[in-house]
Protein backbone atom coordinates (compact mmCIF):
# COMPACT_ATOMS: atom_id res chain seq x y z
CA UNK A 1 0.00 0.00 0.00
CA UNK A 2 1.81 3.04 -1.23
CA UNK A 3 1.63 6.31 0.66
CA UNK A 4 0.24 4.83 3.87
CA UNK A 5 1.71 5.48 7.27
CA UNK A 6 2.21 2.73 9.84
CA UNK A 7 -1.02 3.55 11.72
CA UNK A 8 -3.08 3.13 8.55
CA UNK A 9 -1.36 -0.17 7.76
CA UNK A 10 -2.02 -1.44 11.28
CA UNK A 11 -5.68 -0.42 11.08
CA UNK A 12 -6.14 -2.29 7.79
CA UNK A 13 -4.42 -5.36 9.19
CA UNK A 14 -6.67 -5.35 12.28
CA UNK A 15 -9.85 -4.90 10.24
CA UNK A 16 -9.02 -7.81 7.96
CA UNK A 17 -8.36 -10.36 10.71
CA UNK A 18 -10.84 -13.20 10.72
CA UNK A 19 -12.97 -14.11 13.69
CA UNK A 20 -12.34 -17.47 15.32
CA UNK A 21 -15.70 -18.80 14.17
CA UNK A 22 -15.03 -18.39 10.44
CA UNK A 23 -14.55 -21.51 8.34
CA UNK A 24 -11.13 -23.01 7.96
CA UNK A 25 -9.10 -22.38 4.83
CA UNK A 26 -9.47 -25.98 3.63
CA UNK A 27 -13.25 -25.64 3.85
CA UNK A 28 -13.07 -22.43 1.82
CA UNK A 29 -11.04 -24.22 -0.85
CA UNK A 30 -13.57 -27.08 -0.96
CA UNK A 31 -16.43 -24.60 -1.32
CA UNK A 32 -14.50 -22.76 -4.04
CA UNK A 33 -13.96 -26.03 -5.92
CA UNK A 34 -17.70 -26.78 -5.72
CA UNK A 35 -18.54 -23.27 -6.94
CA UNK A 36 -16.16 -23.66 -9.88
CA UNK A 37 -17.65 -27.05 -10.78
CA UNK A 38 -21.18 -25.62 -10.70
CA UNK A 39 -20.07 -22.40 -12.46
CA UNK A 40 -21.51 -20.25 -9.65
CA UNK A 41 -19.80 -16.94 -10.43
CA UNK A 42 -21.07 -15.07 -7.36
CA UNK A 43 -19.77 -17.77 -5.00
CA UNK A 44 -16.46 -17.96 -6.86
CA UNK A 45 -16.04 -14.19 -6.42
CA UNK A 46 -16.90 -14.16 -2.70
CA UNK A 47 -14.79 -17.21 -1.84
CA UNK A 48 -11.83 -15.89 -3.82
CA UNK A 49 -11.98 -12.63 -1.86
CA UNK A 50 -12.10 -14.52 1.45
CA UNK A 51 -9.17 -16.75 0.54
CA UNK A 52 -7.13 -13.77 -0.67
CA UNK A 53 -7.79 -11.87 2.58
CA UNK A 54 -6.77 -14.94 4.56
CA UNK A 55 -3.43 -15.17 2.76
CA UNK A 56 -2.67 -11.45 2.94
CA UNK A 57 -3.59 -11.01 6.60
CA UNK A 58 -0.27 -12.45 7.75
CA UNK A 59 1.94 -10.55 5.31
CA UNK A 60 3.87 -7.70 6.89
CA UNK A 61 3.07 -4.77 4.61
Secondary structure, DSSP 8 states (H G I E B T S, - for coil): -TT--HHHHHHHHHHT---TTS--HHHHHHHHHHHHHHT-HHHHHHHHHHHHHHHHTTS--
